[in-house]
């Protein structure tokens, strides 16, 4: 995977596919809960809940929250830098 300049590590599947990272976290907590309770009766229910939690935003074509927050932060920072540059030009 080539570096696209957006702070992704070259071999990181988690950064290339954000839903993969969510799947890993969900799978980890399901296994953890199953081991802690020593009961598998809720395993299918938890898998179904995780699948629906991942499927719903995908079907609604809703962007991941971290992407939306990053875009908003970048836009605010860009506006702040533009204002600072305008003030600096006025002082000259």
PDB file of N, CA, C and O in Angstrom:
ATOM      1  N   UNK A   1       0.854  -1.171   0.000  1.00  0.00           N
ATOM      2  CA  UNK A   1       0.000   0.000   0.000  1.00  0.00           C
ATOM      3  C   UNK A   1       0.897   1.230   0.000  1.00  0.00           C
ATOM      4  O   UNK A   1       1.763   1.362   0.865  1.00  0.00           O
ATOM      5  N   UNK A   2       0.709   2.092  -0.917  1.00  0.00           N
ATOM      6  CA  UNK A   2       1.518   3.302  -1.011  1.00  0.00           C
ATOM      7  C   UNK A   2       1.037   4.336  -0.005  1.00  0.00           C
ATOM      8  O   UNK A   2      -0.142   4.386   0.345  1.00  0.00           O
ATOM      9  N   UNK A   3       1.967   5.154   0.447  1.00  0.00           N
ATOM     10  CA  UNK A   3       1.618   6.205   1.392  1.00  0.00           C
ATOM     11  C   UNK A   3       0.879   7.302   0.648  1.00  0.00           C
ATOM     12  O   UNK A   3       1.411   7.892  -0.292  1.00  0.00           O
ATOM     13  N   UNK A   4      -0.342   7.572   1.069  1.00  0.00           N
ATOM     14  CA  UNK A   4      -1.156   8.582   0.394  1.00  0.00           C
ATOM     15  C   UNK A   4      -1.071   9.937   1.070  1.00  0.00           C
ATOM     16  O   UNK A   4      -1.780  10.865   0.683  1.00  0.00           O
ATOM     17  N   UNK A   5      -0.210  10.068   2.080  1.00  0.00           N
ATOM     18  CA  UNK A   5      -0.016  11.351   2.721  1.00  0.00           C
ATOM     19  C   UNK A   5      -1.053  11.680   3.776  1.00  0.00           C
ATOM     20  O   UNK A   5      -1.147  12.836   4.190  1.00  0.00           O
ATOM     21  N   UNK A   6      -1.828  10.721   4.224  1.00  0.00           N
ATOM     22  CA  UNK A   6      -2.842  11.013   5.234  1.00  0.00           C
ATOM     23  C   UNK A   6      -2.561  10.268   6.540  1.00  0.00           C
ATOM     24  O   UNK A   6      -3.480   9.763   7.185  1.00  0.00           O
ATOM     25  N   UNK A   7      -1.311  10.204   6.916  1.00  0.00           N
ATOM     26  CA  UNK A   7      -0.859   9.659   8.190  1.00  0.00           C
ATOM     27  C   UNK A   7      -1.186   8.191   8.387  1.00  0.00           C
ATOM     28  O   UNK A   7      -1.328   7.748   9.526  1.00  0.00           O
ATOM     29  N   UNK A   8      -1.308   7.430   7.322  1.00  0.00           N
ATOM     30  CA  UNK A   8      -1.562   6.006   7.448  1.00  0.00           C
ATOM     31  C   UNK A   8      -0.241   5.261   7.390  1.00  0.00           C
ATOM     32  O   UNK A   8       0.645   5.617   6.613  1.00  0.00           O
ATOM     33  N   UNK A   9      -0.107   4.240   8.203  1.00  0.00           N
ATOM     34  CA  UNK A   9       1.084   3.424   8.113  1.00  0.00           C
ATOM     35  C   UNK A   9       0.962   2.521   6.893  1.00  0.00           C
ATOM     36  O   UNK A   9      -0.141   2.179   6.465  1.00  0.00           O
ATOM     37  N   UNK A  10       2.089   2.146   6.351  1.00  0.00           N
ATOM     38  CA  UNK A  10       2.102   1.457   5.063  1.00  0.00           C
ATOM     39  C   UNK A  10       1.388   0.113   5.097  1.00  0.00           C
ATOM     40  O   UNK A  10       0.683  -0.223   4.146  1.00  0.00           O
ATOM     41  N   UNK A  11       1.547  -0.661   6.153  1.00  0.00           N
ATOM     42  CA  UNK A  11       0.964  -1.991   6.161  1.00  0.00           C
ATOM     43  C   UNK A  11      -0.231  -2.139   7.070  1.00  0.00           C
ATOM     44  O   UNK A  11      -0.599  -3.265   7.402  1.00  0.00           O
ATOM     45  N   UNK A  12      -0.837  -1.084   7.475  1.00  0.00           N
ATOM     46  CA  UNK A  12      -1.898  -1.166   8.468  1.00  0.00           C
ATOM     47  C   UNK A  12      -3.254  -1.409   7.826  1.00  0.00           C
ATOM     48  O   UNK A  12      -3.786  -0.548   7.126  1.00  0.00           O
ATOM     49  N   UNK A  13      -3.800  -2.574   8.068  1.00  0.00           N
ATOM     50  CA  UNK A  13      -5.126  -2.893   7.555  1.00  0.00           C
ATOM     51  C   UNK A  13      -6.179  -2.091   8.301  1.00  0.00           C
ATOM     52  O   UNK A  13      -7.191  -1.704   7.717  1.00  0.00           O
ATOM     53  N   UNK A  14      -5.950  -1.835   9.594  1.00  0.00           N
ATOM     54  CA  UNK A  14      -6.927  -1.123  10.404  1.00  0.00           C
ATOM     55  C   UNK A  14      -7.143   0.304   9.905  1.00  0.00           C
ATOM     56  O   UNK A  14      -8.265   0.807   9.948  1.00  0.00           O
ATOM     57  N   UNK A  15      -6.080   0.964   9.430  1.00  0.00           N
ATOM     58  CA  UNK A  15      -6.250   2.321   8.921  1.00  0.00           C
ATOM     59  C   UNK A  15      -6.842   2.320   7.521  1.00  0.00           C
ATOM     60  O   UNK A  15      -7.587   3.232   7.163  1.00  0.00           O
ATOM     61  N   UNK A  16      -6.520   1.307   6.728  1.00  0.00           N
ATOM     62  CA  UNK A  16      -7.050   1.243   5.370  1.00  0.00           C
ATOM     63  C   UNK A  16      -8.531   0.893   5.373  1.00  0.00           C
ATOM     64  O   UNK A  16      -9.287   1.352   4.517  1.00  0.00           O
ATOM     65  N   UNK A  17      -8.938   0.088   6.328  1.00  0.00           N
ATOM     66  CA  UNK A  17     -10.324  -0.361   6.420  1.00  0.00           C
ATOM     67  C   UNK A  17     -10.822  -0.127   7.844  1.00  0.00           C
ATOM     68  O   UNK A  17     -10.698  -1.019   8.683  1.00  0.00           O
ATOM     69  N   UNK A  18     -11.389   1.061   8.144  1.00  0.00           N
ATOM     70  CA  UNK A  18     -11.828   1.348   9.513  1.00  0.00           C
ATOM     71  C   UNK A  18     -12.819   0.342  10.061  1.00  0.00           C
ATOM     72  O   UNK A  18     -12.810   0.075  11.263  1.00  0.00           O
ATOM     73  N   UNK A  19     -13.688  -0.236   9.211  1.00  0.00           N
ATOM     74  CA  UNK A  19     -14.657  -1.207   9.719  1.00  0.00           C
ATOM     75  C   UNK A  19     -13.961  -2.470  10.204  1.00  0.00           C
ATOM     76  O   UNK A  19     -14.489  -3.164  11.073  1.00  0.00           O
ATOM     77  N   UNK A  20     -12.775  -2.788   9.656  1.00  0.00           N
ATOM     78  CA  UNK A  20     -12.015  -3.943  10.112  1.00  0.00           C
ATOM     79  C   UNK A  20     -11.596  -3.745  11.563  1.00  0.00           C
ATOM     80  O   UNK A  20     -11.638  -4.684  12.358  1.00  0.00           O
ATOM     81  N   UNK A  21     -11.196  -2.535  11.904  1.00  0.00           N
ATOM     82  CA  UNK A  21     -10.792  -2.241  13.273  1.00  0.00           C
ATOM     83  C   UNK A  21     -11.982  -2.406  14.219  1.00  0.00           C
ATOM     84  O   UNK A  21     -11.839  -2.953  15.312  1.00  0.00           O
ATOM     85  N   UNK A  22     -13.152  -1.933  13.797  1.00  0.00           N
ATOM     86  CA  UNK A  22     -14.352  -2.099  14.617  1.00  0.00           C
ATOM     87  C   UNK A  22     -14.699  -3.563  14.778  1.00  0.00           C
ATOM     88  O   UNK A  22     -15.111  -3.991  15.855  1.00  0.00           O
ATOM     89  N   UNK A  23     -14.535  -4.336  13.712  1.00  0.00           N
ATOM     90  CA  UNK A  23     -14.808  -5.770  13.788  1.00  0.00           C
ATOM     91  C   UNK A  23     -13.874  -6.435  14.780  1.00  0.00           C
ATOM     92  O   UNK A  23     -14.300  -7.297  15.548  1.00  0.00           O
ATOM     93  N   UNK A  24     -12.597  -6.044  14.775  1.00  0.00           N
ATOM     94  CA  UNK A  24     -11.647  -6.617  15.718  1.00  0.00           C
ATOM     95  C   UNK A  24     -12.052  -6.311  17.148  1.00  0.00           C
ATOM     96  O   UNK A  24     -11.996  -7.190  18.008  1.00  0.00           O
ATOM     97  N   UNK A  25     -12.458  -5.077  17.416  1.00  0.00           N
ATOM     98  CA  UNK A  25     -12.848  -4.690  18.776  1.00  0.00           C
ATOM     99  C   UNK A  25     -14.095  -5.450  19.207  1.00  0.00           C
ATOM    100  O   UNK A  25     -14.154  -5.953  20.328  1.00  0.00           O
ATOM    101  N   UNK A  26     -15.088  -5.538  18.332  1.00  0.00           N
ATOM    102  CA  UNK A  26     -16.310  -6.261  18.674  1.00  0.00           C
ATOM    103  C   UNK A  26     -16.015  -7.730  18.935  1.00  0.00           C
ATOM    104  O   UNK A  26     -16.526  -8.312  19.892  1.00  0.00           O
ATOM    105  N   UNK A  27     -15.204  -8.317  18.096  1.00  0.00           N
ATOM    106  CA  UNK A  27     -14.853  -9.731  18.271  1.00  0.00           C
ATOM    107  C   UNK A  27     -14.119  -9.944  19.587  1.00  0.00           C
ATOM    108  O   UNK A  27     -14.377 -10.925  20.285  1.00  0.00           O
ATOM    109  N   UNK A  28     -13.215  -9.045  19.933  1.00  0.00           N
ATOM    110  CA  UNK A  28     -12.465  -9.165  21.177  1.00  0.00           C
ATOM    111  C   UNK A  28     -13.402  -9.131  22.382  1.00  0.00           C
ATOM    112  O   UNK A  28     -13.275  -9.957  23.285  1.00  0.00           O
ATOM    113  N   UNK A  29     -14.341  -8.185  22.406  1.00  0.00           N
ATOM    114  CA  UNK A  29     -15.231  -8.065  23.556  1.00  0.00           C
ATOM    115  C   UNK A  29     -16.224  -9.214  23.641  1.00  0.00           C
ATOM    116  O   UNK A  29     -16.629  -9.603  24.737  1.00  0.00           O
ATOM    117  N   UNK A  30     -16.617  -9.755  22.508  1.00  0.00           N
ATOM    118  CA  UNK A  30     -17.492 -10.926  22.536  1.00  0.00           C
ATOM    119  C   UNK A  30     -16.752 -12.111  23.143  1.00  0.00           C
ATOM    120  O   UNK A  30     -17.297 -12.821  23.988  1.00  0.00           O
ATOM    121  N   UNK A  31     -15.521 -12.323  22.715  1.00  0.00           N
ATOM    122  CA  UNK A  31     -14.721 -13.418  23.271  1.00  0.00           C
ATOM    123  C   UNK A  31     -14.461 -13.174  24.753  1.00  0.00           C
ATOM    124  O   UNK A  31     -14.544 -14.103  25.556  1.00  0.00           O
ATOM    125  N   UNK A  32     -14.150 -11.943  25.121  1.00  0.00           N
ATOM    126  CA  UNK A  32     -13.897 -11.613  26.517  1.00  0.00           C
ATOM    127  C   UNK A  32     -15.131 -11.866  27.383  1.00  0.00           C
ATOM    128  O   UNK A  32     -15.026 -12.466  28.453  1.00  0.00           O
ATOM    129  N   UNK A  33     -16.290 -11.414  26.925  1.00  0.00           N
ATOM    130  CA  UNK A  33     -17.520 -11.626  27.686  1.00  0.00           C
ATOM    131  C   UNK A  33     -17.852 -13.106  27.806  1.00  0.00           C
ATOM    132  O   UNK A  33     -18.317 -13.559  28.852  1.00  0.00           O
ATOM    133  N   UNK A  34     -17.616 -13.855  26.742  1.00  0.00           N
ATOM    134  CA  UNK A  34     -17.873 -15.293  26.781  1.00  0.00           C
ATOM    135  C   UNK A  34     -16.934 -15.983  27.762  1.00  0.00           C
ATOM    136  O   UNK A  34     -17.369 -16.856  28.512  1.00  0.00           O
ATOM    137  N   UNK A  35     -15.666 -15.613  27.773  1.00  0.00           N
ATOM    138  CA  UNK A  35     -14.717 -16.218  28.700  1.00  0.00           C
ATOM    139  C   UNK A  35     -15.024 -15.835  30.144  1.00  0.00           C
ATOM    140  O   UNK A  35     -14.907 -16.672  31.038  1.00  0.00           O
ATOM    141  N   UNK A  36     -15.413 -14.588  30.386  1.00  0.00           N
ATOM    142  CA  UNK A  36     -15.676 -14.143  31.755  1.00  0.00           C
ATOM    143  C   UNK A  36     -16.926 -14.794  32.340  1.00  0.00           C
ATOM    144  O   UNK A  36     -16.961 -15.116  33.528  1.00  0.00           O
ATOM    145  N   UNK A  37     -17.942 -14.987  31.516  1.00  0.00           N
ATOM    146  CA  UNK A  37     -19.179 -15.562  32.023  1.00  0.00           C
ATOM    147  C   UNK A  37     -19.212 -17.081  31.919  1.00  0.00           C
ATOM    148  O   UNK A  37     -20.033 -17.731  32.567  1.00  0.00           O
ATOM    149  N   UNK A  38     -18.329 -17.646  31.112  1.00  0.00           N
ATOM    150  CA  UNK A  38     -18.288 -19.101  30.880  1.00  0.00           C
ATOM    151  C   UNK A  38     -19.650 -19.612  30.392  1.00  0.00           C
ATOM    152  O   UNK A  38     -20.064 -20.726  30.713  1.00  0.00           O
ATOM    153  N   UNK A  39     -20.326 -18.782  29.620  1.00  0.00           N
ATOM    154  CA  UNK A  39     -21.646 -19.131  29.121  1.00  0.00           C
ATOM    155  C   UNK A  39     -21.754 -18.652  27.679  1.00  0.00           C
ATOM    156  O   UNK A  39     -21.426 -17.506  27.370  1.00  0.00           O
ATOM    157  N   UNK A  40     -22.210 -19.524  26.814  1.00  0.00           N
ATOM    158  CA  UNK A  40     -22.293 -19.175  25.403  1.00  0.00           C
ATOM    159  C   UNK A  40     -23.725 -18.923  24.945  1.00  0.00           C
ATOM    160  O   UNK A  40     -23.978 -18.804  23.747  1.00  0.00           O
ATOM    161  N   UNK A  41     -24.661 -18.840  25.884  1.00  0.00           N
ATOM    162  CA  UNK A  41     -26.061 -18.668  25.485  1.00  0.00           C
ATOM    163  C   UNK A  41     -26.306 -17.311  24.837  1.00  0.00           C
ATOM    164  O   UNK A  41     -27.196 -17.194  23.995  1.00  0.00           O
ATOM    165  N   UNK A  42     -25.548 -16.287  25.200  1.00  0.00           N
ATOM    166  CA  UNK A  42     -25.733 -14.957  24.624  1.00  0.00           C
ATOM    167  C   UNK A  42     -24.806 -14.689  23.441  1.00  0.00           C
ATOM    168  O   UNK A  42     -24.821 -13.598  22.871  1.00  0.00           O
ATOM    169  N   UNK A  43     -24.010 -15.674  23.079  1.00  0.00           N
ATOM    170  CA  UNK A  43     -23.036 -15.473  22.013  1.00  0.00           C
ATOM    171  C   UNK A  43     -23.710 -15.095  20.690  1.00  0.00           C
ATOM    172  O   UNK A  43     -23.277 -14.152  20.028  1.00  0.00           O
ATOM    173  N   UNK A  44     -24.745 -15.805  20.308  1.00  0.00           N
ATOM    174  CA  UNK A  44     -25.428 -15.522  19.049  1.00  0.00           C
ATOM    175  C   UNK A  44     -26.102 -14.152  19.091  1.00  0.00           C
ATOM    176  O   UNK A  44     -26.103 -13.433  18.092  1.00  0.00           O
ATOM    177  N   UNK A  45     -26.668 -13.790  20.225  1.00  0.00           N
ATOM    178  CA  UNK A  45     -27.305 -12.482  20.371  1.00  0.00           C
ATOM    179  C   UNK A  45     -26.284 -11.362  20.237  1.00  0.00           C
ATOM    180  O   UNK A  45     -26.539 -10.364  19.564  1.00  0.00           O
ATOM    181  N   UNK A  46     -25.124 -11.523  20.878  1.00  0.00           N
ATOM    182  CA  UNK A  46     -24.082 -10.499  20.794  1.00  0.00           C
ATOM    183  C   UNK A  46     -23.552 -10.380  19.369  1.00  0.00           C
ATOM    184  O   UNK A  46     -23.306  -9.271  18.893  1.00  0.00           O
ATOM    185  N   UNK A  47     -23.374 -11.499  18.687  1.00  0.00           N
ATOM    186  CA  UNK A  47     -22.920 -11.459  17.296  1.00  0.00           C
ATOM    187  C   UNK A  47     -23.939 -10.742  16.417  1.00  0.00           C
ATOM    188  O   UNK A  47     -23.567  -9.958  15.544  1.00  0.00           O
ATOM    189  N   UNK A  48     -25.216 -11.006  16.645  1.00  0.00           N
ATOM    190  CA  UNK A  48     -26.260 -10.335  15.879  1.00  0.00           C
ATOM    191  C   UNK A  48     -26.289  -8.839  16.131  1.00  0.00           C
ATOM    192  O   UNK A  48     -26.458  -8.049  15.202  1.00  0.00           O
ATOM    193  N   UNK A  49     -26.123  -8.447  17.394  1.00  0.00           N
ATOM    194  CA  UNK A  49     -26.114  -7.024  17.735  1.00  0.00           C
ATOM    195  C   UNK A  49     -24.918  -6.321  17.092  1.00  0.00           C
ATOM    196  O   UNK A  49     -25.049  -5.209  16.579  1.00  0.00           O
ATOM    197  N   UNK A  50     -23.766  -6.962  17.121  1.00  0.00           N
ATOM    198  CA  UNK A  50     -22.572  -6.368  16.491  1.00  0.00           C
ATOM    199  C   UNK A  50     -22.745  -6.268  14.982  1.00  0.00           C
ATOM    200  O   UNK A  50     -22.359  -5.273  14.369  1.00  0.00           O
ATOM    201  N   UNK A  51     -23.320  -7.292  14.393  1.00  0.00           N
ATOM    202  CA  UNK A  51     -23.531  -7.266  12.943  1.00  0.00           C
ATOM    203  C   UNK A  51     -24.489  -6.143  12.561  1.00  0.00           C
ATOM    204  O   UNK A  51     -24.252  -5.436  11.581  1.00  0.00           O
ATOM    205  N   UNK A  52     -25.557  -5.973  13.315  1.00  0.00           N
ATOM    206  CA  UNK A  52     -26.507  -4.896  13.019  1.00  0.00           C
ATOM    207  C   UNK A  52     -25.882  -3.521  13.254  1.00  0.00           C
ATOM    208  O   UNK A  52     -26.155  -2.580  12.509  1.00  0.00           O
ATOM    209  N   UNK A  53     -25.046  -3.403  14.287  1.00  0.00           N
ATOM    210  CA  UNK A  53     -24.386  -2.124  14.569  1.00  0.00           C
ATOM    211  C   UNK A  53     -23.428  -1.740  13.450  1.00  0.00           C
ATOM    212  O   UNK A  53     -23.228  -0.553  13.193  1.00  0.00           O
ATOM    213  N   UNK A  54     -22.840  -2.713  12.790  1.00  0.00           N
ATOM    214  CA  UNK A  54     -21.934  -2.420  11.684  1.00  0.00           C
ATOM    215  C   UNK A  54     -22.702  -2.271  10.367  1.00  0.00           C
ATOM    216  O   UNK A  54     -22.306  -1.487   9.504  1.00  0.00           O
ATOM    217  N   UNK A  55     -23.780  -3.008  10.213  1.00  0.00           N
ATOM    218  CA  UNK A  55     -24.532  -3.007   8.966  1.00  0.00           C
ATOM    219  C   UNK A  55     -25.378  -1.745   8.787  1.00  0.00           C
ATOM    220  O   UNK A  55     -25.504  -1.235   7.673  1.00  0.00           O
ATOM    221  N   UNK A  56     -25.955  -1.245   9.874  1.00  0.00           N
ATOM    222  CA  UNK A  56     -26.850  -0.089   9.789  1.00  0.00           C
ATOM    223  C   UNK A  56     -26.176   1.138   9.178  1.00  0.00           C
ATOM    224  O   UNK A  56     -26.710   1.690   8.216  1.00  0.00           O
ATOM    225  N   UNK A  57     -25.019   1.596   9.693  1.00  0.00           N
ATOM    226  CA  UNK A  57     -24.406   2.774   9.058  1.00  0.00           C
ATOM    227  C   UNK A  57     -23.923   2.495   7.634  1.00  0.00           C
ATOM    228  O   UNK A  57     -23.873   3.400   6.801  1.00  0.00           O
ATOM    229  N   UNK A  58     -23.568   1.243   7.364  1.00  0.00           N
ATOM    230  CA  UNK A  58     -23.129   0.901   6.012  1.00  0.00           C
ATOM    231  C   UNK A  58     -24.286   1.042   5.029  1.00  0.00           C
ATOM    232  O   UNK A  58     -24.114   1.603   3.947  1.00  0.00           O
ATOM    233  N   UNK A  59     -25.452   0.542   5.392  1.00  0.00           N
ATOM    234  CA  UNK A  59     -26.611   0.635   4.500  1.00  0.00           C
ATOM    235  C   UNK A  59     -27.115   2.070   4.360  1.00  0.00           C
ATOM    236  O   UNK A  59     -27.620   2.457   3.306  1.00  0.00           O
ATOM    237  N   UNK A  60     -26.975   2.854   5.426  1.00  0.00           N
ATOM    238  CA  UNK A  60     -27.406   4.247   5.375  1.00  0.00           C
ATOM    239  C   UNK A  60     -26.366   5.154   4.728  1.00  0.00           C
ATOM    240  O   UNK A  60     -26.592   6.351   4.549  1.00  0.00           O
ATOM    241  N   UNK A  61     -25.224   4.564   4.381  1.00  0.00           N
ATOM    242  CA  UNK A  61     -24.108   5.304   3.780  1.00  0.00           C
ATOM    243  C   UNK A  61     -23.696   6.483   4.660  1.00  0.00           C
ATOM    244  O   UNK A  61     -23.400   7.574   4.172  1.00  0.00           O
ATOM    245  N   UNK A  62     -23.686   6.239   5.953  1.00  0.00           N
ATOM    246  CA  UNK A  62     -23.304   7.239   6.934  1.00  0.00           C
ATOM    247  C   UNK A  62     -21.796   7.145   7.141  1.00  0.00           C
ATOM    248  O   UNK A  62     -21.292   6.063   7.441  1.00  0.00           O
ATOM    249  N   UNK A  63     -21.057   8.253   6.989  1.00  0.00           N
ATOM    250  CA  UNK A  63     -19.598   8.174   7.151  1.00  0.00           C
ATOM    251  C   UNK A  63     -19.232   7.893   8.601  1.00  0.00           C
ATOM    252  O   UNK A  63     -19.972   8.264   9.513  1.00  0.00           O
ATOM    253  N   UNK A  64     -18.107   7.247   8.817  1.00  0.00           N
ATOM    254  CA  UNK A  64     -17.652   6.996  10.185  1.00  0.00           C
ATOM    255  C   UNK A  64     -17.489   8.309  10.951  1.00  0.00           C
ATOM    256  O   UNK A  64     -17.097   9.323  10.373  1.00  0.00           O
ATOM    257  N   UNK A  65     -17.787   8.289  12.237  1.00  0.00           N
ATOM    258  CA  UNK A  65     -17.772   9.505  13.039  1.00  0.00           C
ATOM    259  C   UNK A  65     -16.375  10.127  13.074  1.00  0.00           C
ATOM    260  O   UNK A  65     -16.244  11.351  13.068  1.00  0.00           O
ATOM    261  N   UNK A  66     -15.354   9.314  13.109  1.00  0.00           N
ATOM    262  CA  UNK A  66     -14.000   9.863  13.178  1.00  0.00           C
ATOM    263  C   UNK A  66     -13.631  10.599  11.888  1.00  0.00           C
ATOM    264  O   UNK A  66     -12.908  11.594  11.934  1.00  0.00           O
ATOM    265  N   UNK A  67     -14.113  10.128  10.754  1.00  0.00           N
ATOM    266  CA  UNK A  67     -13.867  10.835   9.496  1.00  0.00           C
ATOM    267  C   UNK A  67     -14.568  12.191   9.492  1.00  0.00           C
ATOM    268  O   UNK A  67     -13.993  13.194   9.069  1.00  0.00           O
ATOM    269  N   UNK A  68     -15.818  12.217   9.968  1.00  0.00           N
ATOM    270  CA  UNK A  68     -16.560  13.473  10.026  1.00  0.00           C
ATOM    271  C   UNK A  68     -15.893  14.465  10.970  1.00  0.00           C
ATOM    272  O   UNK A  68     -15.771  15.648  10.651  1.00  0.00           O
ATOM    273  N   UNK A  69     -15.464  13.984  12.126  1.00  0.00           N
ATOM    274  CA  UNK A  69     -14.795  14.863  13.090  1.00  0.00           C
ATOM    275  C   UNK A  69     -13.473  15.386  12.546  1.00  0.00           C
ATOM    276  O   UNK A  69     -13.128  16.548  12.761  1.00  0.00           O
ATOM    277  N   UNK A  70     -12.727  14.530  11.840  1.00  0.00           N
ATOM    278  CA  UNK A  70     -11.457  14.961  11.261  1.00  0.00           C
ATOM    279  C   UNK A  70     -11.685  16.038  10.205  1.00  0.00           C
ATOM    280  O   UNK A  70     -10.967  17.038  10.173  1.00  0.00           O
ATOM    281  N   UNK A  71     -12.678  15.841   9.346  1.00  0.00           N
ATOM    282  CA  UNK A  71     -12.971  16.843   8.313  1.00  0.00           C
ATOM    283  C   UNK A  71     -13.374  18.170   8.944  1.00  0.00           C
ATOM    284  O   UNK A  71     -12.954  19.230   8.479  1.00  0.00           O
ATOM    285  N   UNK A  72     -14.179  18.119   9.994  1.00  0.00           N
ATOM    286  CA  UNK A  72     -14.608  19.344  10.666  1.00  0.00           C
ATOM    287  C   UNK A  72     -13.417  20.052  11.314  1.00  0.00           C
ATOM    288  O   UNK A  72     -13.302  21.276  11.245  1.00  0.00           O
ATOM    289  N   UNK A  73     -12.536  19.278  11.940  1.00  0.00           N
ATOM    290  CA  UNK A  73     -11.359  19.857  12.588  1.00  0.00           C
ATOM    291  C   UNK A  73     -10.424  20.488  11.561  1.00  0.00           C
ATOM    292  O   UNK A  73      -9.900  21.579  11.782  1.00  0.00           O
ATOM    293  N   UNK A  74     -10.219  19.809  10.448  1.00  0.00           N
ATOM    294  CA  UNK A  74      -9.350  20.339   9.395  1.00  0.00           C
ATOM    295  C   UNK A  74      -9.940  21.634   8.834  1.00  0.00           C
ATOM    296  O   UNK A  74      -9.206  22.593   8.592  1.00  0.00           O
ATOM    297  N   UNK A  75     -11.249  21.670   8.627  1.00  0.00           N
ATOM    298  CA  UNK A  75     -11.899  22.880   8.097  1.00  0.00           C
ATOM    299  C   UNK A  75     -11.751  24.045   9.075  1.00  0.00           C
ATOM    300  O   UNK A  75     -11.470  25.170   8.661  1.00  0.00           O
ATOM    301  N   UNK A  76     -11.940  23.782  10.370  1.00  0.00           N
ATOM    302  CA  UNK A  76     -11.784  24.846  11.369  1.00  0.00           C
ATOM    303  C   UNK A  76     -10.347  25.344  11.430  1.00  0.00           C
ATOM    304  O   UNK A  76     -10.103  26.546  11.526  1.00  0.00           O
ATOM    305  N   UNK A  77      -9.398  24.413  11.373  1.00  0.00           N
ATOM    306  CA  UNK A  77      -7.985  24.809  11.435  1.00  0.00           C
ATOM    307  C   UNK A  77      -7.596  25.607  10.194  1.00  0.00           C
ATOM    308  O   UNK A  77      -6.862  26.591  10.286  1.00  0.00           O
ATOM    309  N   UNK A  78      -8.089  25.183   9.040  1.00  0.00           N
ATOM    310  CA  UNK A  78      -7.803  25.908   7.804  1.00  0.00           C
ATOM    311  C   UNK A  78      -8.370  27.331   7.870  1.00  0.00           C
ATOM    312  O   UNK A  78      -7.705  28.282   7.458  1.00  0.00           O
ATOM    313  N   UNK A  79      -9.590  27.477   8.384  1.00  0.00           N
ATOM    314  CA  UNK A  79     -10.207  28.800   8.522  1.00  0.00           C
ATOM    315  C   UNK A  79      -9.419  29.659   9.499  1.00  0.00           C
ATOM    316  O   UNK A  79      -9.225  30.851   9.264  1.00  0.00           O
ATOM    317  N   UNK A  80      -8.961  29.054  10.602  1.00  0.00           N
ATOM    318  CA  UNK A  80      -8.175  29.797  11.584  1.00  0.00           C
ATOM    319  C   UNK A  80      -6.862  30.277  10.979  1.00  0.00           C
ATOM    320  O   UNK A  80      -6.446  31.412  11.213  1.00  0.00           O
ATOM    321  N   UNK A  81      -6.212  29.419  10.204  1.00  0.00           N
ATOM    322  CA  UNK A  81      -4.951  29.804   9.565  1.00  0.00           C
ATOM    323  C   UNK A  81      -5.176  30.889   8.504  1.00  0.00           C
ATOM    324  O   UNK A  81      -4.353  31.791   8.345  1.00  0.00           O
ATOM    325  N   UNK A  82      -6.289  30.792   7.790  1.00  0.00           N
ATOM    326  CA  UNK A  82      -6.608  31.826   6.795  1.00  0.00           C
ATOM    327  C   UNK A  82      -6.836  33.179   7.466  1.00  0.00           C
ATOM    328  O   UNK A  82      -6.372  34.207   6.973  1.00  0.00           O
ATOM    329  N   UNK A  83      -7.551  33.174   8.594  1.00  0.00           N
ATOM    330  CA  UNK A  83      -7.771  34.428   9.322  1.00  0.00           C
ATOM    331  C   UNK A  83      -6.455  34.998   9.840  1.00  0.00           C
ATOM    332  O   UNK A  83      -6.228  36.207   9.783  1.00  0.00           O
ATOM    333  N   UNK A  84      -5.588  34.120  10.347  1.00  0.00           N
ATOM    334  CA  UNK A  84      -4.296  34.581  10.852  1.00  0.00           C
ATOM    335  C   UNK A  84      -3.447  35.165   9.714  1.00  0.00           C
ATOM    336  O   UNK A  84      -2.762  36.171   9.899  1.00  0.00           O
ATOM    337  N   UNK A  85      -3.499  34.536   8.554  1.00  0.00           N
ATOM    338  CA  UNK A  85      -2.746  35.044   7.400  1.00  0.00           C
ATOM    339  C   UNK A  85      -3.307  36.402   6.955  1.00  0.00           C
ATOM    340  O   UNK A  85      -2.543  37.290   6.573  1.00  0.00           O
ATOM    341  N   UNK A  86      -4.618  36.566   7.002  1.00  0.00           N
ATOM    342  CA  UNK A  86      -5.238  37.839   6.616  1.00  0.00           C
ATOM    343  C   UNK A  86      -4.836  38.943   7.587  1.00  0.00           C
ATOM    344  O   UNK A  86      -4.560  40.068   7.171  1.00  0.00           O
ATOM    345  N   UNK A  87      -4.803  38.627   8.865  1.00  0.00           N
ATOM    346  CA  UNK A  87      -4.382  39.620   9.866  1.00  0.00           C
ATOM    347  C   UNK A  87      -2.928  39.997   9.657  1.00  0.00           C
ATOM    348  O   UNK A  87      -2.563  41.167   9.775  1.00  0.00           O
ATOM    349  N   UNK A  88      -2.089  39.002   9.344  1.00  0.00           N
ATOM    350  CA  UNK A  88      -0.674  39.269   9.123  1.00  0.00           C
ATOM    351  C   UNK A  88      -0.476  40.148   7.884  1.00  0.00           C
ATOM    352  O   UNK A  88       0.400  41.013   7.880  1.00  0.00           O
ATOM    353  N   UNK A  89      -1.278  39.938   6.835  1.00  0.00           N
ATOM    354  CA  UNK A  89      -1.177  40.756   5.622  1.00  0.00           C
ATOM    355  C   UNK A  89      -1.614  42.193   5.911  1.00  0.00           C
ATOM    356  O   UNK A  89      -1.041  43.139   5.370  1.00  0.00           O
ATOM    357  N   UNK A  90      -2.622  42.353   6.757  1.00  0.00           N
ATOM    358  CA  UNK A  90      -3.100  43.698   7.093  1.00  0.00           C
ATOM    359  C   UNK A  90      -2.050  44.475   7.878  1.00  0.00           C
ATOM    360  O   UNK A  90      -1.967  45.697   7.756  1.00  0.00           O
ATOM    361  N   UNK A  91      -1.267  43.796   8.664  1.00  0.00           N
ATOM    362  CA  UNK A  91      -0.245  44.456   9.473  1.00  0.00           C
ATOM    363  C   UNK A  91       0.923  44.935   8.625  1.00  0.00           C
ATOM    364  O   UNK A  91       1.657  45.835   9.032  1.00  0.00           O
ATOM    365  N   UNK A  92       1.100  44.351   7.469  1.00  0.00           N
ATOM    366  CA  UNK A  92       2.234  44.715   6.619  1.00  0.00           C
ATOM    367  C   UNK A  92       2.027  45.987   5.893  1.00  0.00           C
ATOM    368  O   UNK A  92       2.900  46.417   5.139  1.00  0.00           O
TER     369      UNK A  92
END
